[in-house]
Amino acid sequence: MQPQDRPEPTTVTAGAGARPAGRRGGWPLVLTALLLLAALTATATVLRGNGTLEAWQAAPVETSEAAGLRLGYFGNLTHGPALVGLDQGLLAEELGGTELSTQVFGSGPTAVEAMNAGSLDAAFVGPNPAINSFVQSEGRSLAIVAGAASGGAQFVVSPDVAGAGDLGGRTLATPEFGGTQDVALRTWLAEHGYVPDGEGEDAVAITPMPNGQTLHTLRQGRVDGAWLPQPWATRAVAEGARVLVDERELWPGGRYPTTVLVVRRDYLERHPRTVERLVRGLQRSVDWLEAHEDEPALLAATLNRGLERAEVETLPEDTVTGALAAIEWTTDPLAGTYPALLEDAVAAGTTDPAPLEGLVDPTALERVRPDPEEGA
């Protein structure tokens, strides 16, 4: 999809609930009761017919504060709010008595698989794996409850690639098939006349591999380019690669979701207060990053401690500063971009068309940030 075709990102806000029509007065009491009984009977008949009566009659879900929360994230700078929130203790502080445990992942599809298997309650992932899981489960698997980062993904190529017209027959890399960067690369290639994983002179091979391995293979000349999140794109450029496409150029206003916070649907339903506390910790982490954006040494030291915790190589201060220049921190999930993301994923063959109503649950975010700035 070309930039001019993409919808403007929008801020999620609460909608007004519908109100039942008021009753008219003056009816005899007996007639009113008979009419009400008839209406209820008709409603029950309709509900039985579409299979929802049992759900309507089912006991409400009992909600409580969760004893524990298992959180997944990546050792990428695009997961900066997770890195900072863990290092500064902001997430754990907001969760209070809920025990926080964490697990590091290398890609969104892998983290979502862990959620689907029930071994993870929430995770910071890219939007495309979240969309794919939502579509495949018909809306039952997870919900996006907040954003974390916008921007921070770039298509870098080796010096011998002359330009956009010099990719036929080459091999490129992405973190994992069906991930957000993978879909972005496949979409861009198709729009420029290439055939991802196809045959012929316009074919381009796409090899999924961990970001660290991509950096190594780029260095060795075994791949010709990669669509990478930060800091891997900046690290590749520092080693001689160049940026062919900054993904911000492909979206109106340069804003698109790179990292969002997703929660398993059944966990959200049973522990809404715990999820609200998690989102509050995320908002504090984003606020911390924004408050210290003019302190590169402090930012680099804090984020490097987060990378160390994730068992990822730490970075020089100038690499961190260069990478952060491409990232915007925001808890807004930028939900207006999801139809375009789904369209791209369908075209890339990584998911199926489906409605996205219910993918974003803004309840916790609206309680944490009741008056978001327009377009934030």
C-alpha positions in Angstrom: 0.0 0.0 0.0 1.4 3.4 -1.0 1.7 6.2 1.7 -1.2 8.2 0.2 -3.5 5.2 0.5 -2.8 4.5 4.1 -5.2 5.8 6.8 -4.1 8.4 9.2 -3.2 7.0 12.6 -5.9 7.7 15.1 -6.0 8.0 18.9 -8.2 5.4 20.6 -11.0 7.1 22.6 -14.0 5.8 24.4 -17.3 5.7 22.6 -20.6 6.7 24.1 -22.8 3.7 25.1 -26.3 3.3 23.7 -29.2 4.0 26.0 -32.5 2.1 25.9 -35.5 4.1 24.9 -37.7 5.4 27.7 -41.1 3.8 28.3 -44.3 5.8 27.7 -46.6 6.3 30.6 -50.4 5.8 30.8 -50.7 2.1 30.0 -52.7 -0.1 32.4 -50.4 -2.1 34.6 -51.7 -5.5 33.4 -51.3 -4.7 29.8 -47.8 -3.4 30.4 -46.8 -6.6 32.2 -48.3 -8.7 29.3 -46.3 -6.7 26.7 -43.1 -7.0 28.7 -43.6 -10.8 29.0 -44.2 -11.1 25.3 -41.1 -9.1 24.5 -38.9 -11.2 26.8 -40.3 -14.4 25.3 -39.5 -13.2 21.8 -36.0 -12.1 22.8 -35.3 -15.5 24.3 -36.5 -17.2 21.1 -34.1 -15.1 19.0 -31.2 -15.7 21.3 -31.8 -19.5 21.2 -32.0 -19.3 17.4 -28.5 -17.7 17.1 -26.9 -19.7 19.9 -26.3 -16.8 22.3 -28.9 -17.5 25.0 -26.6 -19.8 26.9 -23.8 -17.2 26.9 -26.3 -14.6 28.1 -27.5 -16.8 30.9 -24.0 -17.9 31.9 -22.6 -16.8 35.2 -20.5 -13.6 34.9 -16.7 -14.0 35.0 -15.4 -13.4 38.5 -12.6 -10.8 38.4 -9.8 -10.4 40.8 -6.2 -9.1 41.2 -3.9 -11.7 39.7 -1.4 -13.5 41.9 1.1 -13.4 39.0 1.7 -11.9 35.6 4.1 -13.5 33.0 5.3 -10.9 30.6 7.3 -11.3 27.4 9.4 -8.7 25.6 12.4 -8.4 23.2 16.0 -7.2 23.7 15.4 -4.5 21.1 15.4 -0.7 21.6 11.9 -0.6 20.1 10.9 -2.3 23.4 12.4 0.6 25.3 9.4 1.0 27.7 9.8 -2.6 28.7 13.6 -2.3 29.2 13.1 0.9 31.3 10.1 -0.3 33.1 11.9 -3.4 34.3 15.2 -1.6 35.1 13.5 1.2 37.0 11.1 -1.1 38.8 8.1 0.9 37.4 6.1 -2.2 36.2 6.7 -4.2 39.4 5.8 -1.1 41.5 2.5 -0.6 39.8 1.6 -4.3 39.9 1.9 -4.2 43.7 1.2 -7.7 45.1 1.0 -9.3 41.7 4.3 -11.2 41.1 5.9 -10.2 37.8 8.0 -12.7 35.9 9.5 -12.1 32.5 10.7 -14.0 29.4 12.7 -12.7 26.5 11.8 -13.5 22.9 13.4 -12.9 19.5 10.2 -12.4 17.5 6.5 -11.6 17.8 5.2 -14.9 16.3 7.1 -16.9 18.9 5.8 -14.7 21.8 2.3 -15.0 20.5 2.6 -18.8 20.3 3.6 -18.8 24.0 0.5 -16.8 24.8 -1.7 -19.1 22.8 -0.1 -22.1 24.7 -1.0 -20.4 28.0 2.6 -20.0 29.2 2.5 -16.2 28.9 -0.1 -13.7 30.0 1.0 -10.5 28.2 3.7 -9.4 25.8 5.3 -6.6 23.9 5.1 -7.5 20.3 4.8 -6.0 16.8 1.2 -5.4 15.6 1.2 -8.0 12.8 1.6 -11.1 15.0 -1.1 -9.8 17.2 -3.4 -9.2 14.2 -2.7 -12.7 12.9 -3.5 -14.4 16.2 -6.7 -12.4 16.6 -7.8 -13.4 13.1 -6.9 -17.0 13.4 -8.7 -17.3 16.8 -11.7 -15.3 15.6 -11.0 -12.7 18.3 -10.7 -15.1 21.2 -6.9 -15.2 21.7 -5.7 -11.7 22.7 -6.4 -8.0 22.8 -4.1 -5.0 22.2 -4.4 -2.8 25.3 -1.8 -0.1 24.6 1.0 1.0 22.3 4.7 1.3 23.3 6.6 2.6 20.3 6.1 4.0 16.8 8.8 4.0 14.1 12.3 2.4 14.4 12.2 0.0 11.5 14.4 0.4 8.4 15.3 -1.6 5.3 19.1 -1.7 5.2 21.2 -3.0 2.3 24.8 -3.9 1.6 26.9 -1.3 -0.3 26.8 -3.2 -3.6 23.1 -2.8 -3.9 22.7 0.2 -6.3 19.1 1.0 -5.3 15.5 -0.1 -5.3 15.9 -1.5 -8.8 18.8 -3.7 -8.0 17.2 -6.4 -5.8 16.2 -9.1 -8.3 17.9 -12.4 -7.5 19.2 -11.3 -4.1 18.6 -12.7 -0.6 17.2 -10.6 2.2 16.4 -11.2 5.8 13.7 -10.5 8.4 13.3 -11.5 12.0 10.6 -14.2 11.4 8.0 -15.1 8.8 4.7 -13.3 9.5 6.4 -10.8 11.8 5.8 -7.0 11.4 9.1 -6.4 9.6 8.6 -9.5 7.4 5.2 -8.2 6.3 6.6 -4.7 5.7 9.4 -6.1 3.5 7.1 -8.4 1.5 4.6 -5.6 0.9 7.3 -3.2 -0.2 8.9 -5.7 -2.6 5.6 -6.6 -4.2 4.8 -2.9 -4.7 8.1 -2.5 -6.5 7.5 -5.4 -8.9 9.5 -8.1 -7.1 8.3 -11.6 -6.3 9.1 -12.6 -2.7 10.3 -16.2 -2.5 9.3 -16.7 -6.2 11.1 -17.6 -9.4 12.5 -15.6 -12.3 14.7 -12.5 -12.6 12.4 -10.5 -10.3 12.4 -13.1 -7.5 13.8 -12.2 -4.1 14.6 -14.8 -1.5 13.6 -13.9 2.1 15.3 -15.8 4.9 14.0 -15.5 8.5 16.7 -15.3 11.1 17.4 -13.7 14.5 18.5 -10.1 14.3 22.0 -10.8 15.7 22.5 -13.5 13.0 21.3 -11.1 10.3 24.0 -8.6 11.4 26.6 -11.4 11.1 25.5 -12.6 7.7 25.3 -9.0 6.4 28.9 -8.6 7.5 29.9 -11.8 5.7 28.0 -10.8 2.5 25.7 -13.9 2.7 22.6 -11.7 2.7 22.2 -8.5 0.7 19.9 -6.6 3.1 17.3 -6.8 5.8 14.2 -5.0 7.2 15.3 -4.5 10.8 14.1 -2.9 14.0 16.4 -0.7 16.2 19.1 -1.0 17.3 19.9 -3.6 14.6 19.4 -1.2 11.7 21.7 1.4 13.2 24.3 -1.3 14.0 24.2 -2.5 10.4 24.7 1.0 9.1 27.7 1.4 11.5 29.2 -1.6 9.8 28.9 -0.4 6.3 25.2 -1.0 5.3 23.0 1.9 4.2 19.3 2.7 4.7 17.3 2.1 1.5 13.9 2.7 3.2 12.9 4.2 6.5 9.5 2.8 7.2 8.3 6.2 8.5 8.4 7.3 4.9 5.6 4.9 4.1 3.0 6.2 6.6 1.1 9.5 6.9 2.9 11.7 9.4 5.6 9.0 9.7 3.6 7.2 12.5 2.9 3.5 12.6 3.0 1.0 15.5 6.2 -0.9 15.9 5.6 -2.3 19.4 2.2 -2.8 21.2 1.2 -4.4 24.5 -1.0 -7.4 24.1 -2.8 -9.4 26.8 -4.3 -12.9 26.6 -8.1 -12.4 26.3 -9.1 -14.7 29.2 -6.5 -13.1 31.5 -7.9 -9.6 30.6 -11.4 -10.7 31.4 -10.5 -12.2 34.8 -7.9 -9.6 35.9 -8.9 -6.2 34.4 -7.4 -4.3 37.4 -4.1 -6.1 37.1 -4.0 -5.2 33.4 -4.8 -1.6 34.3 -1.9 -1.6 36.7 0.4 -3.0 34.0 -0.7 -0.3 31.6 -0.1 2.3 34.3 3.5 1.0 34.7 3.9 1.2 30.9 2.7 4.8 30.8 5.2 5.7 33.6 8.0 4.0 31.6 7.1 6.0 28.5 6.9 9.2 30.6 10.4 8.4 32.0 11.9 7.9 28.5 10.3 11.2 27.3 11.5 13.1 30.4 15.1 12.0 29.8 15.3 12.4 26.0 17.9 15.2 26.4 20.1 13.0 28.6 21.8 10.6 26.2 24.3 9.2 28.7 21.5 8.4 31.2 19.3 6.9 28.5 22.1 4.8 27.1 23.1 3.5 30.6 19.5 2.6 31.5 18.7 0.9 28.2 21.9 -1.0 28.3 21.1 -2.3 31.7 17.8 -3.5 30.2 19.6 -5.1 27.3 21.9 -6.9 29.8 18.9 -8.2 31.6 17.6 -9.5 28.3 21.1 -11.1 27.7 21.7 -8.9 24.6 24.9 -7.2 23.8 25.1 -3.6 25.2 25.7 -0.7 22.8 27.9 2.4 22.6 26.1 5.6 23.6 26.3 7.0 20.0 24.6 3.9 18.7 21.8 4.2 21.2 21.4 7.9 20.4 21.2 7.2 16.6 18.7 4.4 17.1 16.4 6.4 19.3 16.3 9.2 16.8 14.1 6.9 14.7 11.7 6.0 17.5 8.7 7.7 19.1 7.5 6.5 22.5 3.7 6.4 22.8 1.1 4.3 24.6 -1.4 5.1 21.8 -1.8 1.8 19.8 -2.4 3.9 16.7 -5.4 1.7 15.9 -6.3 3.5 12.7 -3.3 1.8 11.0 -4.5 -1.7 11.6 -6.8 -2.1 8.5 -3.7 -1.2 6.3 -1.5 -3.6 8.3 -4.1 -6.4 7.8 -4.4 -5.6 4.1 -0.6 -5.9 3.8 -0.5 -9.2 5.7 -3.3 -10.6 3.5 -1.5 -9.6 0.4 1.8 -11.0 1.7 0.0 -14.3 2.4 0.7 -14.3 6.2 -2.9 -14.1 7.4 -6.6 -14.1 6.1 -9.1 -11.2 5.8 -11.3 -10.8 8.8 -13.0 -8.1 10.8 -10.8 -6.4 13.5 -13.6 -5.2 15.8 -12.5 -6.0 19.4 -8.8 -6.3 18.6 -8.0 -3.1 20.6 -9.5 -2.9 24.1 -8.8 0.7 25.3 -10.5 0.3 28.7 -7.3 0.2 30.8 -5.5 2.9 28.7 -8.5 5.2 29.0 -8.4 4.8 32.8 -4.7 5.5 32.9 -4.7 8.3 30.4 -8.2 9.7 30.4 -7.4 12.8 28.3 -4.9 11.8 25.6 -3.6 14.6 23.4 -5.0 14.7 20.0 -3.0 12.4 17.7 -0.7 11.2 20.6 
